[in-house]
């Protein structure tokens, strides 16, 4: 089975910085080909980028990314188009605002029958300087917080009391990773797996010119790797996933279970509360990568080591895993 293309949904109220985040991702794409779906091209600062061509409702950028203007009725068709191998797209980003409510958009992505597409998470952009005002005028913001898989606390440099604001946001979305950002500069590696940039010596691309070169972006997320050659107990591992570490946004890799009578090795994909397993082949080593904010590597490693077992597990424990098997 070919690697799935993650579909990331970006939401946020007017002025929160969604557009800034979209443009940041496009201008820092490197070798990653991003397909952006928006309600209109006003959400993308095309004038600041090198446009290679435009066909109908699609603008092709010189770095291989595509910007597509669609409405809700066209969404499935455009997703199918971008999912085709010929399109060469690595990740799809949808701006929910102007198309549909975040919850509706997420349900549409999850309901797609396209086997080449996978859910990449709901990213909610929040204006840190206007959170109190916005949540008072639009109480649905608090609902959106509860739905989010990742919260970007944008314009954090303008918040009067950032620690207090962060506590308030986390109160509405306990356990969900919260990233503080200025100008929506979030490292793309938090949202998806970027391809390494291919550059010719001495040649600057437009993203090099557009972005300031500092380490601020790279301090926004942490990753923890776990590898073991000991089989993993299905029920213990599912208990770990049911009580995931605070700040964990996504988790990927392969797991080798120690239950007889079942397929032993599976790839794992989680984003927020979303979880899918898929049978795979290979050796008997479990390799996992966890990506999020403020992750406690020692605690996570200890918990995962406690999931391993030298004794074959009861085959019935695999039922917990099979519930999340990709159809």
C-alpha positions as CSV (number, residue, x, y, z in Angstrom):
1,X,0.0,0.0,0.0
2,X,1.4,3.4,-1.0
3,X,2.1,5.9,1.7
4,X,-1.0,8.0,2.5
5,X,-1.1,11.7,1.8
6,X,-2.1,13.6,5.0
7,X,-4.9,16.0,4.8
8,X,-4.5,18.8,7.3
9,X,-7.4,21.1,8.1
10,X,-6.5,24.7,9.2
11,X,-9.2,26.7,11.0
12,X,-9.5,29.9,12.9
13,X,-11.5,33.1,13.1
14,X,-10.9,36.2,11.0
15,X,-7.6,37.8,11.8
16,X,-6.2,34.8,13.7
17,X,-3.4,34.2,11.2
18,X,-4.7,31.3,9.1
19,X,-3.6,33.0,5.9
20,X,-0.2,33.8,7.4
21,X,0.2,30.1,8.3
22,X,-0.8,28.9,4.9
23,X,1.7,31.3,3.2
24,X,4.4,30.3,5.7
25,X,3.9,26.6,4.8
26,X,4.1,27.4,1.1
27,X,7.2,29.5,1.3
28,X,9.0,27.0,3.5
29,X,8.0,24.0,1.6
30,X,11.5,23.0,0.6
31,X,11.3,19.7,-1.3
32,X,7.7,19.0,-0.1
33,X,4.9,19.5,-2.6
34,X,1.9,21.0,-0.8
35,X,-1.6,21.1,-2.3
36,X,-3.6,24.0,-0.6
37,X,-7.4,24.1,-0.9
38,X,-8.9,27.5,-0.3
39,X,-12.3,29.2,-0.9
40,X,-10.6,31.9,-3.0
41,X,-7.1,32.9,-3.9
42,X,-7.3,35.8,-1.5
43,X,-6.0,33.4,1.2
44,X,-2.7,32.9,-0.6
45,X,-0.2,35.6,-1.2
46,X,0.5,34.5,-4.7
47,X,2.1,37.8,-5.7
48,X,4.9,37.1,-3.3
49,X,5.7,33.7,-4.8
50,X,7.0,32.5,-8.1
51,X,4.0,31.4,-10.2
52,X,4.7,28.7,-12.8
53,X,1.3,28.7,-14.3
54,X,-2.5,28.7,-13.8
55,X,-5.1,26.3,-15.2
56,X,-8.7,27.0,-14.3
57,X,-9.0,27.1,-10.5
58,X,-5.4,25.9,-9.9
59,X,-2.3,27.9,-9.5
60,X,1.0,26.1,-9.9
61,X,4.0,27.5,-8.0
62,X,7.6,27.1,-9.1
63,X,8.4,25.1,-6.0
64,X,6.0,22.4,-7.0
65,X,3.1,23.4,-4.7
66,X,-0.4,23.8,-6.0
67,X,-3.1,26.3,-4.8
68,X,-6.7,25.4,-5.6
69,X,-9.8,27.5,-5.2
70,X,-12.8,25.3,-4.5
71,X,-16.2,25.3,-2.8
72,X,-17.6,22.5,-0.6
73,X,-19.3,20.7,-3.5
74,X,-16.0,20.5,-5.3
75,X,-13.9,19.3,-2.4
76,X,-14.1,15.6,-2.9
77,X,-13.3,15.9,-6.6
78,X,-10.3,18.1,-5.9
79,X,-9.0,15.8,-3.2
80,X,-9.3,12.9,-5.6
81,X,-7.4,14.9,-8.2
82,X,-4.6,15.8,-5.8
83,X,-4.4,12.2,-4.6
84,X,-3.5,10.9,-8.0
85,X,0.2,9.8,-8.2
86,X,0.6,12.0,-11.3
87,X,0.0,15.1,-9.1
88,X,3.0,14.2,-7.0
89,X,1.5,15.9,-3.9
90,X,3.0,15.1,-0.5
91,X,0.5,16.8,1.8
92,X,-2.8,18.6,1.4
93,X,-3.8,21.6,3.5
94,X,-7.4,22.8,3.6
95,X,-8.4,26.2,4.9
96,X,-11.7,25.5,6.6
97,X,-12.9,29.1,6.9
98,X,-15.1,30.1,4.0
99,X,-15.7,26.5,3.1
100,X,-17.4,24.9,6.2
101,X,-17.3,24.7,9.9
102,X,-14.2,22.8,11.2
103,X,-16.2,19.9,12.5
104,X,-17.9,19.5,9.2
105,X,-14.7,19.7,7.3
106,X,-13.0,17.1,9.5
107,X,-16.0,14.7,9.0
108,X,-15.7,15.2,5.2
109,X,-12.0,14.3,5.2
110,X,-12.6,11.3,7.4
111,X,-15.5,10.1,5.2
112,X,-13.5,10.1,2.0
113,X,-13.1,6.7,0.6
114,X,-9.9,7.5,-1.2
115,X,-7.3,5.0,0.1
116,X,-4.4,7.4,-0.8
117,X,-5.6,10.0,1.6
118,X,-5.3,10.0,5.4
119,X,-6.4,12.4,8.1
120,X,-3.7,14.9,9.0
121,X,-5.3,16.7,11.9
122,X,-7.3,19.8,12.7
123,X,-5.0,22.8,13.4
124,X,-6.8,25.7,15.1
125,X,-5.1,29.1,14.8
126,X,-5.9,31.4,17.7
127,X,-5.2,35.2,18.0
128,X,-3.4,35.4,21.4
129,X,-3.9,39.2,21.6
130,X,-7.7,39.0,21.0
131,X,-8.6,35.6,22.6
132,X,-10.9,37.1,25.3
133,X,-12.7,39.4,22.9
134,X,-13.1,36.7,20.2
135,X,-14.3,34.0,22.6
136,X,-16.9,36.4,24.0
137,X,-18.3,37.4,20.6
138,X,-18.0,33.9,19.2
139,X,-18.5,31.3,21.9
140,X,-18.1,28.6,19.3
141,X,-14.4,29.2,19.5
142,X,-14.4,27.2,22.7
143,X,-16.1,24.3,20.9
144,X,-13.4,24.6,18.2
145,X,-10.7,24.3,20.9
146,X,-12.2,21.1,22.1
147,X,-12.1,19.7,18.6
148,X,-8.6,20.7,17.7
149,X,-5.7,18.3,17.4
150,X,-3.2,21.2,17.6
151,X,-3.6,24.8,18.7
152,X,-1.4,27.5,17.3
153,X,-1.4,30.4,19.8
154,X,-0.5,33.0,17.2
155,X,0.7,36.6,17.9
156,X,1.9,35.4,21.2
157,X,4.3,38.4,21.4
158,X,1.3,40.7,21.7
159,X,-0.5,38.9,24.5
160,X,-0.7,40.8,27.7
161,X,-0.3,37.8,30.0
162,X,0.8,34.8,27.9
163,X,1.2,32.3,30.7
164,X,-2.4,33.0,32.0
165,X,-3.8,32.9,28.4
166,X,-2.1,29.6,27.8
167,X,-3.6,28.1,31.0
168,X,-7.0,29.3,29.9
169,X,-6.6,27.7,26.4
170,X,-5.4,24.5,27.9
171,X,-8.3,24.4,30.3
172,X,-10.6,24.1,27.3
173,X,-8.5,21.6,25.5
174,X,-6.7,19.5,28.1
175,X,-3.8,17.3,26.7
176,X,-3.9,18.9,23.3
177,X,-0.5,20.4,22.2
178,X,-0.4,24.2,22.2
179,X,2.2,26.0,20.2
180,X,3.1,29.6,20.7
181,X,4.0,31.4,17.5
182,X,4.8,34.9,16.1
183,X,3.6,35.5,12.5
184,X,2.3,31.9,12.5
185,X,5.9,30.6,12.0
186,X,5.3,26.9,12.9
187,X,7.8,24.3,11.8
188,X,6.2,22.3,9.0
189,X,7.8,19.1,10.6
190,X,5.2,19.4,13.4
191,X,2.4,19.1,10.9
192,X,3.8,16.6,8.4
193,X,6.9,14.8,7.3
194,X,8.7,17.3,5.0
195,X,10.9,16.1,2.2
196,X,14.6,17.3,2.3
197,X,15.1,20.4,0.3
198,X,17.0,19.8,-3.0
199,X,19.1,22.9,-3.7
200,X,21.8,23.7,-6.2
201,X,24.9,25.2,-4.7
202,X,24.7,29.0,-4.6
203,X,21.1,29.3,-5.7
204,X,18.5,30.9,-3.5
205,X,14.9,30.0,-3.8
206,X,12.0,32.5,-3.1
207,X,11.4,30.8,0.2
208,X,14.9,31.5,1.2
209,X,14.3,35.2,0.5
210,X,10.9,35.3,2.1
211,X,11.7,33.8,5.5
212,X,13.9,35.1,8.3
213,X,16.6,32.7,9.2
214,X,16.4,32.0,12.9
215,X,16.0,29.1,15.2
216,X,12.7,30.2,16.8
217,X,10.6,28.0,14.6
218,X,12.6,24.9,15.3
219,X,12.1,25.3,19.1
220,X,8.4,24.9,18.8
221,X,8.2,21.1,18.8
222,X,10.0,18.0,20.2
223,X,10.2,14.5,18.9
224,X,10.8,11.3,20.9
225,X,12.0,8.0,19.2
226,X,11.5,4.6,20.7
227,X,13.0,1.3,19.4
228,X,12.8,-2.2,20.8
229,X,13.3,-5.7,19.6
230,X,11.0,-7.1,22.4
231,X,7.4,-7.8,21.3
232,X,4.7,-5.3,22.4
233,X,1.7,-6.4,24.4
234,X,-1.4,-5.3,22.5
235,X,-3.5,-4.3,25.5
236,X,-0.8,-2.5,27.3
237,X,0.0,-0.5,24.2
238,X,-3.6,0.4,23.6
239,X,-3.8,1.6,27.2
240,X,-0.8,3.8,26.4
241,X,-2.7,5.2,23.3
242,X,-5.9,5.7,25.4
243,X,-3.9,7.8,27.8
244,X,-1.5,9.6,25.5
245,X,1.1,12.0,26.9
246,X,0.1,15.6,27.1
247,X,1.3,17.6,24.2
248,X,1.5,14.6,21.8
249,X,0.3,15.7,18.4
250,X,1.2,12.8,16.1
251,X,2.8,9.4,16.3
252,X,4.1,7.2,13.5
253,X,6.1,4.1,12.9
254,X,5.6,0.3,13.1
255,X,4.7,-2.0,16.0
256,X,5.5,-5.7,16.4
257,X,2.9,-7.4,18.7
258,X,3.5,-10.6,20.6
259,X,0.1,-12.2,20.3
260,X,-0.1,-15.6,18.6
261,X,-2.7,-16.4,15.9
262,X,-2.7,-12.9,14.4
263,X,-0.7,-10.8,12.0
264,X,2.2,-9.5,14.1
265,X,3.4,-6.3,12.5
266,X,1.5,-3.1,11.8
267,X,2.2,0.5,10.8
268,X,0.7,3.0,13.2
269,X,-0.7,6.5,12.4
270,X,-2.1,8.8,15.0
271,X,-3.1,12.5,14.9
272,X,-4.8,13.8,18.0
273,X,-7.4,11.2,18.9
274,X,-7.4,9.7,15.4
275,X,-5.8,6.2,15.3
276,X,-5.3,3.7,12.5
277,X,-3.3,0.5,12.2
278,X,-2.4,-1.2,8.9
279,X,-0.8,-4.7,8.5
280,X,2.8,-4.5,7.1
281,X,5.7,-6.8,6.6
282,X,9.3,-6.6,7.8
283,X,11.3,-7.6,10.9
284,X,10.3,-7.9,14.5
285,X,11.5,-4.5,15.6
286,X,9.2,-1.8,16.9
287,X,10.1,1.7,15.8
288,X,8.0,4.7,16.9
289,X,8.4,8.5,16.5
290,X,6.3,10.8,18.7
291,X,6.0,14.5,17.7
292,X,4.5,17.2,19.8
293,X,5.2,20.0,22.3
294,X,6.9,19.8,25.7
295,X,7.1,16.0,25.5
296,X,8.8,14.2,28.5
297,X,11.1,11.8,26.7
298,X,12.1,9.9,29.8
299,X,8.5,9.3,30.9
300,X,7.3,8.3,27.4
301,X,10.2,5.8,27.0
302,X,9.5,4.3,30.5
303,X,5.8,3.9,29.7
304,X,6.5,2.3,26.3
305,X,9.1,-0.1,27.8
306,X,6.4,-1.2,30.2
307,X,4.3,-2.2,27.1
308,X,6.8,-4.8,26.0
309,X,6.7,-8.5,27.0
310,X,8.8,-11.6,26.5
311,X,5.7,-13.8,27.1
312,X,3.3,-14.2,24.2
313,X,0.1,-12.2,24.9
314,X,-3.4,-13.7,24.9
315,X,-4.6,-13.6,21.3
316,X,-7.8,-12.0,22.5
317,X,-5.9,-8.8,23.4
318,X,-5.4,-8.2,19.7
319,X,-9.1,-7.4,19.4
320,X,-8.4,-3.9,20.8
321,X,-5.9,-3.3,18.0
322,X,-8.1,-4.7,15.2
323,X,-10.9,-2.2,16.1
324,X,-8.7,0.4,14.6
325,X,-7.6,-1.6,11.5
326,X,-7.7,0.4,8.3
327,X,-10.5,-0.8,6.1
